[in-house]
Amino acid sequence: MSIHPAPRPSLQQTSRLLARALGMSMQELAAGFRPAVWADLPQMLALRARVLGAQTDADDHAYLSWRYRLGRPDQGGGDCWVLTRQGDLLGMVGTQEMVLRSGGLSCKALSLMDLLIQPELEGVGLGVWLNLAIQDQADAVLAIGANPHSIGLVKRLFDPLPNRRTFVHPLRFGHFLSKRLPLPGLSPVIAHGVEGLLRVARMLWLSPWRGTVQVRPLDRLDGSLAALNSKLASDPLVHSDRSPAGLTWRLQGNHHRRCDLWGAWSNGQLVGYMATRFTPLEDARRALIVVDVLVSLPDGQSALRALLWHVLEHARREGADYVAITSYRHDLERELRRAGFRQHGHQFEILGWTCKDERFRALAASRPDWTLSEIHTDRI
């Protein structure tokens, strides 16, 4: 017997139940839901400290004031919405603004992040209501990734899309082999040989010396990005538009850690770009994470291979144990496999969305490849 998922609750019905549970009228509930302003910051920080504890950022004040608008028109990348009752903060949900383009159509969208509610209100439906209330506000809403607590909520409240996919390229094998070989002195020797062979294989796979592509650091993002955006918007995929100002805020002004930006150039034109950052692992190890990549395929195949070669070599020289990238493009993933990346399954890399624009939703349903990356999540 097949089990059908429960129907998505309506905002009206959920509002009635939540208002009753909170001792509020429907009017008070609606009035208490609004974009956060600077004066809300102390209560937002207190809620994050209460719920997240040691998981909070060392400087949460800097993080929230960087990520969200908080009533300042020229700051942040979206609003953080709060629900208050008589001035007290009950819950919050953050958003990052996006513009999706495909087949000549465009759709404004929000990516959700930083959903938190007061612990004593667990079970009254506040998390459900916050998601539904944001969906009511926006043309399209994306839930990118989940955790053990939120995965059920995402599956229930959003239209499911296939999971995102993570690929890993190992660079150093000493730590791995030392845990598996009985002779401690043997693992560094074997690791050195394996790493050397893998580097030779990368040379053959990526052939960096062929073609006319040059890779160099991107010191600033400017109008050179426009042609690349335009090309991707006309490709048969769903493209999340990148503006120079948006990427500068998201990557170079990133509170957590500044990212490195690399551009691939051919005949004076930017034909691909990649953003990376190092992240610490246990035992003093670290990984290089590709947080964003833009390239049109198959036209930009040489650009992608040149970028991959450059980034893998950069990570190797800096002593990273591996390079990882989470993708939502099958054409890009074929190149990753060719370069020696291997897929690692993660059950929490789920993706769900809602879209009010019937034309755009139908078009997106026919296009399984999207230019989504870590810059659309709250993990960086």
C-alpha positions, 0 to 999 in steps of 0.5 A, a space after each residue: 500500500 502506497 503512503 501519500 504525503 500529507 497535504 501542505 497546510 494552508 497559511 489561513 488554517 495554520 494562522 488560526 491554530 498558531 494565533 490560538 496557541 500564542 494567545 493572539 488575535 489573527 490581526 496581532 499575528 499578522 501585525 507581529 510579522 515584519 522585516 527585522 530592523 536594527 533595534 531587533 538585533 539584541 533579541 535576535 542575538 539572544 535567540 541565536 545564543 539560546 538555541 545554537 549555544 556554542 554553534 553560534 559565530 564568535 561574533 554573531 553581531 557582525 554576522 547578522 549585521 553583514 547578512 541582513 538588511 535590518 532596515 538599512 537599504 544599502 546593506 545585506 542581501 535580504 531581510 530577516 523576518 521576525 514574529 513578535 508578541 508585545 515586543 518579544 521575539 518569538 521566532 525569525 527566518 532569514 532570506 537571501 534575494 535571488 533572480 532566477 532566469 531561464 528561457 527568456 523568463 525571470 522570477 524573483 526568489 528568496 532562499 531561506 536560512 537561519 530559521 529559529 524559534 523560542 525553545 518553549 514554542 516547539 510543537 505549536 506550529 511556529 516553524 511551519 507558519 514562518 515558512 508558509 508566511 514567507 511563501 505568501 510574501 514571495 514569488 518563489 522560495 527555495 529551501 536549499 539543504 536541511 538538517 535532522 530537525 528541518 528535513 521533515 519540514 522541508 519535505 512537507 512544505 515545499 515542492 521537491 526537486 532532486 537532491 544537490 550532489 557533492 563531489 570530492 577530489 582527494 589530494 593528501 592520503 597520509 591521514 587516511 593511510 595512517 589509520 589503516 596500515 599496520 606500519 606507521 612509517 609505511 603510510 607516508 611513503 605510499 601516500 607520497 607515491 599515490 599523490 604523485 600519480 594522481 597529480 600526473 593523472 590530473 595533468 592528463 585529464 585536464 590538459 591545462 597547457 592546451 587552448 588559450 585560457 588564462 586563469 588569474 585572481 579576480 581582484 574586483 567584480 565588474 561589468 566583465 561578469 555581464 556577458 557570462 551571466 547573459 550566456 548562462 541565462 540563454 543556456 538550457 538551464 535555470 540560472 541564478 543571476 550574479 551581479 558584481 555588487 551581489 558577489 562582492 558582498 557575498 564573497 569579498 565582504 563575507 563575515 565568516 571568511 573572505 573567499 578567493 576569486 579566480 577568473 578564466 579569460 579568453 581573448 580578453 573576455 571573462 569566460 568562467 569564474 570560480 570562488 573558493 575558500 579553505 575550511 578547517 577540518 579535525 586534526 589540523 587538516 583543512 579542505 578547499 571548498 568551491 563555493 561558486 562556479 560559473 561557466 557555460 558548457 560545452 562552450 566553456 569546457 576549456 575554461 572549466 578545466 583550466 579553473 579546476 587545474 588551477 584550484 586543485 594545484 592551489 589547494 595542493 600547494 597550500 596543503 589541503 587534504 581535498 577539494 569539494 564542490 556541491 553541484 546542481 548541473 549534470 554537464 559540470 558533474 561530467 567534467 568533475 568526474 573526468 577530473 577525478 572527483 567522486 560523488 559523496 552522498 549526503 541525505 541533507 542536500 535536499 532541495 525544495 521550492 515553491 513558485 507562483 509563476 506557473 510559466 516559470 515553474 513549468 519551464 524549470 520542471 523541464 530543466 534539471 540543471 540550475 546554477 545553484 551553489 554554496 553562496 545561496 545557503 547559510 553555510 558560508 
